[in-house]
Amino acid sequence: MTTAEKVLGQKATAATTAWDLYTCTAPVTSAVITCINVCNRGATSTTFRISVRVAGAGQANDHYQYYDVTIAAYQTIPLKDIRWTLSATDVITVYAGNANLSFTAFGSERTN
């Protein structure tokens, strides 16, 4: 097995729309998310949501890890105390209250 640490996904989102930040896809057999940075590039505060959808399931309330968390203007929130283990086809989805947020996921992928 090979493990590679890297940026797993980056997304500057549109307002009030869910976007897939990262999908664990073949040939990757598993991934570990160690940090997600949420950056507000705008002059007003807003909110964000992050969910983990097991096996690419449709969005449901039990998938949310963060829900309507407020982020101040021109601030970055590093979500660095996470260690989410994903299997093949699991998806991290992000949502922003306005069009000024950027999300970056860091971690490692394992391939056979």
Backbone as JSON Lines, residues from 0, in Angstrom:
{"i":0,"aa":"M","n":[0.83,-1.19,0.0],"ca":[0.0,0.0,0.0],"c":[0.87,1.25,0.0]}
{"i":1,"aa":"T","n":[0.38,2.27,-0.67],"ca":[1.07,3.55,-0.74],"c":[0.2,4.62,-0.1]}
{"i":2,"aa":"T","n":[0.82,5.48,0.71],"ca":[0.1,6.59,1.33],"c":[0.73,7.89,0.87]}
{"i":3,"aa":"A","n":[-0.1,8.83,0.43],"ca":[0.38,10.13,-0.03],"c":[-0.35,11.24,0.71]}
{"i":4,"aa":"E","n":[0.42,12.11,1.39],"ca":[-0.16,13.28,2.05],"c":[-0.22,14.41,1.04]}
{"i":5,"aa":"K","n":[-1.37,15.13,1.02],"ca":[-1.51,16.19,0.03],"c":[-2.76,17.01,0.26]}
{"i":6,"aa":"V","n":[-2.93,18.02,-0.58],"ca":[-4.19,18.76,-0.62],"c":[-5.19,17.85,-1.32]}
{"i":7,"aa":"L","n":[-6.3,17.58,-0.65],"ca":[-7.28,16.65,-1.2],"c":[-8.38,17.34,-1.99]}
{"i":8,"aa":"G","n":[-8.6,18.61,-1.71],"ca":[-9.63,19.32,-2.46],"c":[-9.66,20.79,-2.1]}
{"i":9,"aa":"Q","n":[-10.01,21.61,-3.08],"ca":[-10.19,23.05,-2.87],"c":[-11.43,23.49,-3.63]}
{"i":10,"aa":"K","n":[-12.2,24.37,-3.0],"ca":[-13.42,24.84,-3.64],"c":[-13.76,26.24,-3.16]}
{"i":11,"aa":"A","n":[-13.97,27.15,-4.1],"ca":[-14.56,28.46,-3.82],"c":[-16.02,28.31,-4.23]}
{"i":12,"aa":"T","n":[-16.92,28.38,-3.27],"ca":[-18.3,28.01,-3.5],"c":[-19.17,29.17,-3.96]}
{"i":13,"aa":"A","n":[-20.27,28.83,-4.59],"ca":[-21.33,29.79,-4.86],"c":[-22.2,29.88,-3.61]}
{"i":14,"aa":"A","n":[-23.01,30.9,-3.52],"ca":[-23.85,31.1,-2.34],"c":[-24.95,30.05,-2.26]}
{"i":15,"aa":"T","n":[-25.19,29.58,-1.07],"ca":[-26.29,28.68,-0.7],"c":[-26.45,27.49,-1.64]}
{"i":16,"aa":"T","n":[-25.32,26.9,-2.0],"ca":[-25.31,25.72,-2.85],"c":[-24.34,24.71,-2.27]}
{"i":17,"aa":"A","n":[-24.72,23.46,-2.21],"ca":[-23.83,22.4,-1.73],"c":[-22.87,22.0,-2.84]}
{"i":18,"aa":"W","n":[-21.6,21.84,-2.47],"ca":[-20.56,21.46,-3.42],"c":[-19.74,20.32,-2.82]}
{"i":19,"aa":"D","n":[-19.35,19.37,-3.65],"ca":[-18.47,18.31,-3.19],"c":[-17.04,18.84,-3.14]}
{"i":20,"aa":"L","n":[-16.43,18.77,-1.97],"ca":[-15.05,19.21,-1.79],"c":[-14.07,18.08,-2.1]}
{"i":21,"aa":"Y","n":[-14.45,16.87,-1.71],"ca":[-13.56,15.72,-1.93],"c":[-14.39,14.45,-2.0]}
{"i":22,"aa":"T","n":[-14.02,13.59,-2.94],"ca":[-14.62,12.26,-3.05],"c":[-13.5,11.24,-3.08]}
{"i":23,"aa":"C","n":[-13.6,10.25,-2.25],"ca":[-12.62,9.16,-2.21],"c":[-12.95,8.2,-3.35]}
{"i":24,"aa":"T","n":[-12.16,8.27,-4.42],"ca":[-12.45,7.47,-5.63],"c":[-11.26,6.6,-6.01]}
{"i":25,"aa":"A","n":[-11.54,5.55,-6.76],"ca":[-10.52,4.61,-7.22],"c":[-9.43,5.35,-7.98]}
{"i":26,"aa":"P","n":[-8.19,5.0,-7.82],"ca":[-7.7,3.8,-7.15],"c":[-7.49,3.98,-5.63]}
{"i":27,"aa":"V","n":[-7.93,5.09,-5.08],"ca":[-7.81,5.31,-3.64],"c":[-8.76,4.38,-2.9]}
{"i":28,"aa":"T","n":[-8.23,3.69,-1.88],"ca":[-9.06,2.77,-1.1],"c":[-9.53,3.41,0.2]}
{"i":29,"aa":"S","n":[-8.79,4.4,0.7],"ca":[-9.21,5.12,1.9],"c":[-8.46,6.45,1.97]}
{"i":30,"aa":"A","n":[-9.01,7.36,2.76],"ca":[-8.37,8.67,2.94],"c":[-8.59,9.1,4.38]}
{"i":31,"aa":"V","n":[-7.67,9.93,4.86],"ca":[-7.8,10.52,6.19],"c":[-7.73,12.03,6.03]}
{"i":32,"aa":"I","n":[-8.79,12.69,6.46],"ca":[-8.83,14.15,6.42],"c":[-8.29,14.65,7.75]}
{"i":33,"aa":"T","n":[-7.22,15.44,7.72],"ca":[-6.6,15.92,8.95],"c":[-6.89,17.39,9.24]}
{"i":34,"aa":"C","n":[-7.24,18.14,8.22],"ca":[-7.52,19.57,8.4],"c":[-8.37,20.08,7.25]}
{"i":35,"aa":"I","n":[-9.3,20.96,7.58],"ca":[-10.04,21.7,6.56],"c":[-9.96,23.17,6.94]}
{"i":36,"aa":"N","n":[-9.49,24.0,6.03],"ca":[-9.48,25.44,6.24],"c":[-10.7,26.05,5.56]}
{"i":37,"aa":"V","n":[-11.38,26.93,6.28],"ca":[-12.5,27.68,5.74],"c":[-12.09,29.14,5.76]}
{"i":38,"aa":"C","n":[-12.03,29.78,4.6],"ca":[-11.56,31.15,4.46],"c":[-12.69,32.05,3.94]}
{"i":39,"aa":"N","n":[-12.96,33.11,4.68],"ca":[-13.95,34.1,4.25],"c":[-13.2,35.25,3.57]}
{"i":40,"aa":"R","n":[-13.36,35.36,2.26],"ca":[-12.69,36.4,1.48],"c":[-13.48,37.69,1.44]}
{"i":41,"aa":"G","n":[-14.65,37.72,2.06],"ca":[-15.56,38.86,1.94],"c":[-15.55,39.78,3.15]}
{"i":42,"aa":"A","n":[-16.24,40.91,2.97],"ca":[-16.3,41.97,3.99],"c":[-17.43,41.78,4.99]}
{"i":43,"aa":"T","n":[-18.2,40.71,4.87],"ca":[-19.28,40.44,5.82],"c":[-19.16,39.02,6.36]}
{"i":44,"aa":"S","n":[-19.64,38.83,7.57],"ca":[-19.64,37.48,8.13],"c":[-20.68,36.64,7.4]}
{"i":45,"aa":"T","n":[-20.5,35.34,7.49],"ca":[-21.43,34.4,6.88],"c":[-21.38,33.09,7.65]}
{"i":46,"aa":"T","n":[-22.01,32.06,7.14],"ca":[-22.0,30.76,7.79],"c":[-21.56,29.68,6.79]}
{"i":47,"aa":"F","n":[-21.18,28.53,7.36],"ca":[-20.83,27.4,6.51],"c":[-21.32,26.11,7.14]}
{"i":48,"aa":"R","n":[-21.37,25.07,6.28],"ca":[-21.72,23.72,6.7],"c":[-20.74,22.75,6.05]}
{"i":49,"aa":"I","n":[-20.45,21.67,6.75],"ca":[-19.62,20.6,6.2],"c":[-20.26,19.27,6.59]}
{"i":50,"aa":"S","n":[-20.39,18.39,5.61],"ca":[-20.96,17.07,5.89],"c":[-20.09,15.98,5.29]}
{"i":51,"aa":"V","n":[-20.23,14.78,5.84],"ca":[-19.57,13.59,5.32],"c":[-20.67,12.63,4.9]}
{"i":52,"aa":"R","n":[-20.75,12.36,3.6],"ca":[-21.79,11.48,3.05],"c":[-21.18,10.11,2.76]}
{"i":53,"aa":"V","n":[-21.48,9.15,3.6],"ca":[-20.94,7.8,3.46],"c":[-21.49,7.16,2.19]}
{"i":54,"aa":"A","n":[-20.57,6.59,1.42],"ca":[-20.9,5.89,0.17],"c":[-21.69,6.78,-0.8]}
{"i":55,"aa":"G","n":[-21.43,8.09,-0.74],"ca":[-22.08,9.01,-1.67],"c":[-23.58,9.15,-1.46]}
{"i":56,"aa":"A","n":[-24.06,8.83,-0.28],"ca":[-25.5,8.92,0.0],"c":[-26.0,10.35,-0.21]}
{"i":57,"aa":"G","n":[-27.29,10.48,-0.46],"ca":[-27.9,11.8,-0.56],"c":[-27.78,12.53,0.77]}
{"i":58,"aa":"Q","n":[-27.71,13.85,0.71],"ca":[-27.55,14.66,1.93],"c":[-28.68,14.41,2.92]}
{"i":59,"aa":"A","n":[-28.31,14.18,4.19],"ca":[-29.27,13.97,5.26],"c":[-28.75,14.65,6.52]}
{"i":60,"aa":"N","n":[-29.62,14.92,7.46],"ca":[-29.23,15.63,8.68],"c":[-28.13,14.93,9.46]}
{"i":61,"aa":"D","n":[-28.08,13.6,9.44],"ca":[-27.06,12.9,10.22],"c":[-25.66,12.99,9.62]}
{"i":62,"aa":"H","n":[-25.5,13.55,8.45],"ca":[-24.18,13.68,7.81],"c":[-23.41,14.92,8.24]}
{"i":63,"aa":"Y","n":[-24.08,15.91,8.84],"ca":[-23.41,17.18,9.15],"c":[-22.41,17.04,10.28]}
{"i":64,"aa":"Q","n":[-21.22,17.58,10.04],"ca":[-20.18,17.68,11.06],"c":[-20.12,19.1,11.61]}
{"i":65,"aa":"Y","n":[-20.43,20.07,10.75],"ca":[-20.52,21.48,11.12],"c":[-21.77,22.03,10.44]}
{"i":66,"aa":"Y","n":[-22.56,22.81,11.17],"ca":[-23.82,23.3,10.61],"c":[-24.03,24.76,10.99]}
{"i":67,"aa":"D","n":[-24.09,25.63,10.0],"ca":[-24.31,27.06,10.17],"c":[-23.37,27.68,11.19]}
{"i":68,"aa":"V","n":[-22.09,27.33,11.05],"ca":[-21.04,27.93,11.87],"c":[-20.74,29.31,11.3]}
{"i":69,"aa":"T","n":[-20.68,30.32,12.16],"ca":[-20.41,31.68,11.72],"c":[-18.91,31.89,11.54]}
{"i":70,"aa":"I","n":[-18.56,32.53,10.43],"ca":[-17.18,32.91,10.17],"c":[-17.18,34.41,9.88]}
{"i":71,"aa":"A","n":[-16.32,35.14,10.59],"ca":[-16.26,36.6,10.47],"c":[-15.63,37.01,9.14]}
{"i":72,"aa":"A","n":[-15.82,38.27,8.79],"ca":[-15.24,38.83,7.57],"c":[-13.72,38.68,7.59]}
{"i":73,"aa":"Y","n":[-13.16,38.34,6.44],"ca":[-11.71,38.23,6.24],"c":[-11.02,37.32,7.25]}
{"i":74,"aa":"Q","n":[-11.68,36.27,7.68],"ca":[-11.11,35.34,8.65],"c":[-10.95,33.96,8.04]}
{"i":75,"aa":"T","n":[-10.03,33.19,8.61],"ca":[-9.87,31.79,8.25],"c":[-10.04,30.95,9.51]}
{"i":76,"aa":"I","n":[-10.83,29.91,9.41],"ca":[-11.01,28.97,10.51],"c":[-10.34,27.67,10.1]}
{"i":77,"aa":"P","n":[-9.26,27.28,10.81],"ca":[-8.64,25.98,10.53],"c":[-9.3,24.91,11.39]}
{"i":78,"aa":"L","n":[-9.95,23.98,10.76],"ca":[-10.56,22.85,11.46],"c":[-9.51,21.75,11.51]}
{"i":79,"aa":"K","n":[-8.6,21.87,12.47],"ca":[-7.42,21.01,12.47],"c":[-7.46,19.89,13.5]}
{"i":80,"aa":"D","n":[-8.48,19.84,14.3],"ca":[-8.58,18.77,15.29],"c":[-9.49,17.65,14.81]}
{"i":81,"aa":"I","n":[-9.46,17.4,13.5],"ca":[-10.29,16.35,12.93],"c":[-9.41,15.21,12.44]}
{"i":82,"aa":"R","n":[-9.95,14.07,12.37],"ca":[-9.26,12.9,11.79],"c":[-10.34,11.99,11.23]}
{"i":83,"aa":"W","n":[-10.9,12.43,10.12],"ca":[-11.99,11.69,9.5],"c":[-11.42,10.65,8.56]}
{"i":84,"aa":"T","n":[-11.82,9.42,8.73],"ca":[-11.39,8.34,7.86],"c":[-12.5,8.05,6.86]}
{"i":85,"aa":"L","n":[-12.16,8.12,5.59],"ca":[-13.13,7.9,4.52],"c":[-12.8,6.63,3.77]}
{"i":86,"aa":"S","n":[-13.82,5.94,3.35],"ca":[-13.68,4.77,2.49],"c":[-14.04,5.16,1.05]}
{"i":87,"aa":"A","n":[-13.79,4.25,0.14],"ca":[-14.11,4.5,-1.27],"c":[-15.56,4.94,-1.41]}
{"i":88,"aa":"T","n":[-15.79,5.95,-2.19],"ca":[-17.07,6.59,-2.53],"c":[-17.63,7.52,-1.45]}
{"i":89,"aa":"D","n":[-16.95,7.68,-0.3],"ca":[-17.38,8.67,0.69],"c":[-17.08,10.07,0.16]}
{"i":90,"aa":"V","n":[-17.93,11.04,0.53],"ca":[-17.84,12.39,-0.02],"c":[-17.91,13.43,1.1]}
{"i":91,"aa":"I","n":[-17.04,14.43,1.02],"ca":[-17.14,15.6,1.89],"c":[-17.82,16.7,1.08]}
{"i":92,"aa":"T","n":[-18.9,17.23,1.62],"ca":[-19.68,18.26,0.96],"c":[-19.65,19.53,1.8]}
{"i":93,"aa":"V","n":[-19.5,20.68,1.12],"ca":[-19.46,21.98,1.8],"c":[-20.57,22.87,1.27]}
{"i":94,"aa":"Y","n":[-20.92,23.85,2.08],"ca":[-22.02,24.77,1.77],"c":[-21.66,26.11,2.4]}
{"i":95,"aa":"A","n":[-21.88,27.19,1.68],"ca":[-21.55,28.53,2.18],"c":[-22.79,29.43,2.14]}
{"i":96,"aa":"G","n":[-22.89,30.3,3.13],"ca":[-24.01,31.24,3.2],"c":[-23.91,32.35,2.18]}
{"i":97,"aa":"N","n":[-22.69,32.6,1.64],"ca":[-22.54,33.57,0.56],"c":[-21.45,33.06,-0.39]}
{"i":98,"aa":"A","n":[-21.12,33.85,-1.4],"ca":[-20.18,33.4,-2.43],"c":[-18.73,33.77,-2.13]}
{"i":99,"aa":"N","n":[-18.4,34.04,-0.86],"ca":[-17.05,34.49,-0.53],"c":[-16.22,33.49,0.26]}
{"i":100,"aa":"L","n":[-16.66,32.25,0.33],"ca":[-15.9,31.26,1.1],"c":[-15.08,30.35,0.2]}
{"i":101,"aa":"S","n":[-13.89,30.02,0.72],"ca":[-13.03,29.02,0.09],"c":[-12.77,27.92,1.1]}
{"i":102,"aa":"F","n":[-12.79,26.67,0.65],"ca":[-12.55,25.51,1.49],"c":[-11.34,24.76,0.94]}
{"i":103,"aa":"T","n":[-10.48,24.29,1.83],"ca":[-9.35,23.44,1.43],"c":[-9.27,22.28,2.4]}
{"i":104,"aa":"A","n":[-9.2,21.05,1.86],"ca":[-9.06,19.85,2.67],"c":[-7.65,19.3,2.51]}
{"i":105,"aa":"F","n":[-7.02,18.98,3.65],"ca":[-5.69,18.39,3.68],"c":[-5.77,17.01,4.3]}
{"i":106,"aa":"G","n":[-4.93,16.11,3.84],"ca":[-4.93,14.77,4.42],"c":[-4.09,13.82,3.62]}
{"i":107,"aa":"S","n":[-4.43,12.55,3.71],"ca":[-3.67,11.53,3.0],"c":[-4.6,10.53,2.33]}
{"i":108,"aa":"E","n":[-4.11,9.97,1.25],"ca":[-4.84,8.93,0.51],"c":[-4.01,7.65,0.51]}
{"i":109,"aa":"R","n":[-4.71,6.54,0.61],"ca":[-4.05,5.24,0.55],"c":[-4.52,4.48,-0.67]}
{"i":110,"aa":"T","n":[-3.57,3.95,-1.4],"ca":[-3.89,3.13,-2.57],"c":[-3.23,1.76,-2.39]}
{"i":111,"aa":"N","n":[-3.82,0.76,-3.03],"ca":[-3.24,-0.6,-2.97],"c":[-2.16,-0.76,-4.02]}
